[in-house]
Amino acid sequence: MSVAGKSKSKLKTTTFTQQEYQNLAKSNEPPRPVARNCLRAFIAGGIICLLGEALMKLFQTYFGFSEKTAGNPTVAVLIFISVVLTCFGVYDKIAQWAGGGTAVPVTGFANSLCSAALEHRSEGLVLGVGGNMFKLAGSVIVYGVTAAFVVGIIHWILGLGG
Amino acid sequence: MDFVWAFIIGGAICVLGQLLIDVGKLTPAHTMSTLVVLGAIADGIWWGGKSLYDRFVEFAGAGATVPITSFGNSLTHGALQELHKDGWIGIITGIFEVTSAGVSAAIIFSFLAALVARPRG
């Protein structure tokens, strides 16, 4: 898949035979079942958000959280569930079926942290676990923080109220 | 009705992510980063004392707070909140103010998991 993406930019430098081969490989590439993947992502993502909504209601009703603050314990519980499922290798099995449905919710963020931590455990607790935990999830934080900073600067310059 | 909207909106954001992966040919990491940036921008659009994402959360509940877009939203939220309180330095000091729960929980649980569990699958 990534090869097909790259081949576009490399086409100019390749010979005719290489191009011919690439076209042949492309035409024989199995088409992605986009509709099926989307349906699965919708169902899995919907169920995770449904679970989140149930937790939010639970925290609002029984633990005295307000509508605004109930999001924090909800996210923490979802992350805990995701980490436990990752430890038992279950999350990755679900993810194989659900694709984006398990990657997009915050549980996918926790899964990427946890699986990186487990994978590099053998390299030691500091260099392995500590150093590699954000290997996959780091980009999310870097881009999120940078985008938030830019938005903040724009608000500052424009002097927007809020 | 809250549950129905949480399911539909949450599912729809996941479909958007899936489309970025399948049709946009992005890697999952690129997709997550894109969604976080979208969430951060959506919180920067303000009118009437509320951001676009705030209205979205009011409407969709967990359907808007559980997907990763809400991470970007809360980063911007903290930055803007402190910006209005403390001036320009607030942009830097406020960014992690609201997000702390998600990031801390993910780090702590993952670290504890790495102490006791072995990789599988």
HADDOCK unambig.tbl for C-alpha pairs under 7 A between the chains (distance, minus, plus):
assign (segid A and resid 34 and name CA) (segid B and resid 22 and name CA) 6.39 0.50 0.50
assign (segid A and resid 38 and name CA) (segid B and resid 15 and name CA) 5.17 0.50 0.50
assign (segid A and resid 38 and name CA) (segid B and resid 18 and name CA) 6.03 0.50 0.50
assign (segid A and resid 41 and name CA) (segid B and resid 11 and name CA) 6.73 0.50 0.50
assign (segid A and resid 41 and name CA) (segid B and resid 14 and name CA) 5.65 0.50 0.50
assign (segid A and resid 41 and name CA) (segid B and resid 15 and name CA) 5.59 0.50 0.50
assign (segid A and resid 41 and name CA) (segid B and resid 18 and name CA) 6.66 0.50 0.50
assign (segid A and resid 42 and name CA) (segid B and resid 11 and name CA) 4.00 0.50 0.50
assign (segid A and resid 42 and name CA) (segid B and resid 12 and name CA) 6.01 0.50 0.50
assign (segid A and resid 42 and name CA) (segid B and resid 14 and name CA) 5.95 0.50 0.50
assign (segid A and resid 42 and name CA) (segid B and resid 15 and name CA) 5.52 0.50 0.50
assign (segid A and resid 43 and name CA) (segid B and resid 11 and name CA) 6.23 0.50 0.50
assign (segid A and resid 45 and name CA) (segid B and resid 10 and name CA) 5.84 0.50 0.50
assign (segid A and resid 45 and name CA) (segid B and resid 11 and name CA) 4.61 0.50 0.50
assign (segid A and resid 45 and name CA) (segid B and resid 14 and name CA) 5.63 0.50 0.50
assign (segid A and resid 46 and name CA) (segid B and resid 7 and name CA) 4.04 0.50 0.50
assign (segid A and resid 46 and name CA) (segid B and resid 8 and name CA) 6.10 0.50 0.50
assign (segid A and resid 46 and name CA) (segid B and resid 10 and name CA) 5.08 0.50 0.50
assign (segid A and resid 46 and name CA) (segid B and resid 11 and name CA) 4.06 0.50 0.50
assign (segid A and resid 47 and name CA) (segid B and resid 7 and name CA) 6.25 0.50 0.50
assign (segid A and resid 49 and name CA) (segid B and resid 6 and name CA) 5.80 0.50 0.50
assign (segid A and resid 49 and name CA) (segid B and resid 7 and name CA) 5.78 0.50 0.50
assign (segid A and resid 49 and name CA) (segid B and resid 10 and name CA) 5.54 0.50 0.50
assign (segid A and resid 49 and name CA) (segid B and resid 62 and name CA) 5.53 0.50 0.50
assign (segid A and resid 49 and name CA) (segid B and resid 63 and name CA) 5.12 0.50 0.50
assign (segid A and resid 49 and name CA) (segid B and resid 66 and name CA) 5.98 0.50 0.50
assign (segid A and resid 50 and name CA) (segid B and resid 3 and name CA) 5.95 0.50 0.50
assign (segid A and resid 50 and name CA) (segid B and resid 6 and name CA) 5.76 0.50 0.50
assign (segid A and resid 50 and name CA) (segid B and resid 7 and name CA) 5.25 0.50 0.50
assign (segid A and resid 52 and name CA) (segid B and resid 62 and name CA) 5.48 0.50 0.50
assign (segid A and resid 52 and name CA) (segid B and resid 66 and name CA) 6.63 0.50 0.50
assign (segid A and resid 53 and name CA) (segid B and resid 3 and name CA) 6.41 0.50 0.50
assign (segid A and resid 53 and name CA) (segid B and resid 6 and name CA) 6.57 0.50 0.50
assign (segid A and resid 53 and name CA) (segid B and resid 61 and name CA) 6.60 0.50 0.50
assign (segid A and resid 53 and name CA) (segid B and resid 62 and name CA) 4.74 0.50 0.50
assign (segid A and resid 71 and name CA) (segid B and resid 65 and name CA) 6.84 0.50 0.50
assign (segid A and resid 72 and name CA) (segid B and resid 101 and name CA) 5.64 0.50 0.50
assign (segid A and resid 75 and name CA) (segid B and resid 66 and name CA) 6.87 0.50 0.50
assign (segid A and resid 75 and name CA) (segid B and resid 102 and name CA) 6.00 0.50 0.50
assign (segid A and resid 76 and name CA) (segid B and resid 101 and name CA) 6.44 0.50 0.50
assign (segid A and resid 76 and name CA) (segid B and resid 102 and name CA) 6.03 0.50 0.50
assign (segid A and resid 76 and name CA) (segid B and resid 105 and name CA) 5.64 0.50 0.50
assign (segid A and resid 79 and name CA) (segid B and resid 105 and name CA) 6.84 0.50 0.50
assign (segid A and resid 79 and name CA) (segid B and resid 106 and name CA) 6.11 0.50 0.50
assign (segid A and resid 80 and name CA) (segid B and resid 109 and name CA) 6.46 0.50 0.50
assign (segid A and resid 83 and name CA) (segid B and resid 109 and name CA) 6.64 0.50 0.50
assign (segid A and resid 83 and name CA) (segid B and resid 110 and name CA) 6.35 0.50 0.50
assign (segid A and resid 87 and name CA) (segid B and resid 113 and name CA) 6.85 0.50 0.50
assign (segid A and resid 87 and name CA) (segid B and resid 117 and name CA) 6.01 0.50 0.50
assign (segid A and resid 87 and name CA) (segid B and resid 119 and name CA) 6.89 0.50 0.50
assign (segid A and resid 88 and name CA) (segid B and resid 120 and name CA) 6.80 0.50 0.50
assign (segid A and resid 89 and name CA) (segid B and resid 120 and name CA) 5.32 0.50 0.50
assign (segid A and resid 89 and name CA) (segid B and resid 121 and name CA) 5.64 0.50 0.50
assign (segid A and resid 99 and name CA) (segid B and resid 18 and name CA) 6.93 0.50 0.50
assign (segid A and resid 100 and name CA) (segid B and resid 14 and name CA) 5.59 0.50 0.50
assign (segid A and resid 100 and name CA) (segid B and resid 15 and name CA) 6.94 0.50 0.50
assign (segid A and resid 100 and name CA) (segid B and resid 17 and name CA) 5.70 0.50 0.50
assign (segid A and resid 100 and name CA) (segid B and resid 18 and name CA) 4.73 0.50 0.50
assign (segid A and resid 101 and name CA) (segid B and resid 14 and name CA) 5.00 0.50 0.50
assign (segid A and resid 104 and name CA) (segid B and resid 14 and name CA) 5.66 0.50 0.50
assign (segid A and resid 104 and name CA) (segid B and resid 17 and name CA) 6.50 0.50 0.50
assign (segid A and resid 104 and name CA) (segid B and resid 32 and name CA) 6.57 0.50 0.50
assign (segid A and resid 104 and name CA) (segid B and resid 67 and name CA) 5.54 0.50 0.50
assign (segid A and resid 104 and name CA) (segid B and resid 68 and name CA) 5.69 0.50 0.50
assign (segid A and resid 105 and name CA) (segid B and resid 66 and name CA) 5.44 0.50 0.50
assign (segid A and resid 105 and name CA) (segid B and resid 67 and name CA) 3.72 0.50 0.50
assign (segid A and resid 105 and name CA) (segid B and resid 68 and name CA) 5.28 0.50 0.50
assign (segid A and resid 106 and name CA) (segid B and resid 66 and name CA) 5.68 0.50 0.50
assign (segid A and resid 106 and name CA) (segid B and resid 67 and name CA) 5.44 0.50 0.50
assign (segid A and resid 106 and name CA) (segid B and resid 68 and name CA) 5.15 0.50 0.50
assign (segid A and resid 110 and name CA) (segid B and resid 106 and name CA) 5.28 0.50 0.50
assign (segid A and resid 113 and name CA) (segid B and resid 106 and name CA) 6.99 0.50 0.50
assign (segid A and resid 113 and name CA) (segid B and resid 110 and name CA) 6.44 0.50 0.50
assign (segid A and resid 114 and name CA) (segid B and resid 110 and name CA) 4.55 0.50 0.50
assign (segid A and resid 117 and name CA) (segid B and resid 110 and name CA) 6.54 0.50 0.50
assign (segid A and resid 117 and name CA) (segid B and resid 111 and name CA) 6.83 0.50 0.50
assign (segid A and resid 117 and name CA) (segid B and resid 114 and name CA) 5.79 0.50 0.50
assign (segid A and resid 118 and name CA) (segid B and resid 114 and name CA) 5.00 0.50 0.50
assign (segid A and resid 118 and name CA) (segid B and resid 118 and name CA) 6.31 0.50 0.50
assign (segid A and resid 118 and name CA) (segid B and resid 119 and name CA) 5.35 0.50 0.50
assign (segid A and resid 119 and name CA) (segid B and resid 119 and name CA) 5.89 0.50 0.50
assign (segid A and resid 121 and name CA) (segid B and resid 114 and name CA) 6.32 0.50 0.50
assign (segid A and resid 136 and name CA) (segid B and resid 29 and name CA) 6.93 0.50 0.50
assign (segid A and resid 139 and name CA) (segid B and resid 33 and name CA) 6.38 0.50 0.50
assign (segid A and resid 140 and name CA) (segid B and resid 32 and name CA) 6.23 0.50 0.50
assign (segid A and resid 140 and name CA) (segid B and resid 33 and name CA) 4.75 0.50 0.50
assign (segid A and resid 140 and name CA) (segid B and resid 36 and name CA) 6.62 0.50 0.50
assign (segid A and resid 143 and name CA) (segid B and resid 33 and name CA) 6.02 0.50 0.50
assign (segid A and resid 143 and name CA) (segid B and resid 37 and name CA) 6.45 0.50 0.50
assign (segid A and resid 144 and name CA) (segid B and resid 36 and name CA) 5.46 0.50 0.50
assign (segid A and resid 144 and name CA) (segid B and resid 37 and name CA) 5.54 0.50 0.50
assign (segid A and resid 144 and name CA) (segid B and resid 40 and name CA) 6.62 0.50 0.50
assign (segid A and resid 144 and name CA) (segid B and resid 72 and name CA) 5.11 0.50 0.50
assign (segid A and resid 144 and name CA) (segid B and resid 75 and name CA) 6.91 0.50 0.50
assign (segid A and resid 145 and name CA) (segid B and resid 75 and name CA) 6.44 0.50 0.50
assign (segid A and resid 145 and name CA) (segid B and resid 95 and name CA) 6.90 0.50 0.50
assign (segid A and resid 147 and name CA) (segid B and resid 37 and name CA) 5.73 0.50 0.50
assign (segid A and resid 147 and name CA) (segid B and resid 40 and name CA) 6.09 0.50 0.50
assign (segid A and resid 148 and name CA) (segid B and resid 40 and name CA) 5.55 0.50 0.50
assign (segid A and resid 148 and name CA) (segid B and resid 75 and name CA) 5.76 0.50 0.50
assign (segid A and resid 148 and name CA) (segid B and resid 76 and name CA) 4.34 0.50 0.50
assign (segid A and resid 148 and name CA) (segid B and resid 79 and name CA) 6.87 0.50 0.50
assign (segid A and resid 149 and name CA) (segid B and resid 91 and name CA) 6.32 0.50 0.50
assign (segid A and resid 151 and name CA) (segid B and resid 41 and name CA) 6.60 0.50 0.50
assign (segid A and resid 151 and name CA) (segid B and resid 44 and name CA) 5.83 0.50 0.50
assign (segid A and resid 151 and name CA) (segid B and resid 76 and name CA) 6.93 0.50 0.50
assign (segid A and resid 152 and name CA) (segid B and resid 76 and name CA) 6.86 0.50 0.50
assign (segid A and resid 152 and name CA) (segid B and resid 79 and name CA) 6.07 0.50 0.50
assign (segid A and resid 152 and name CA) (segid B and resid 80 and name CA) 5.81 0.50 0.50
assign (segid A and resid 152 and name CA) (segid B and resid 91 and name CA) 5.71 0.50 0.50
assign (segid A and resid 156 and name CA) (segid B and resid 88 and name CA) 6.74 0.50 0.50
assign (segid A and resid 162 and name CA) (segid B and resid 46 and name CA) 6.87 0.50 0.50
assign (segid A and resid 162 and name CA) (segid B and resid 49 and name CA) 4.96 0.50 0.50
assign (segid A and resid 162 and name CA) (segid B and resid 50 and name CA) 6.93 0.50 0.50
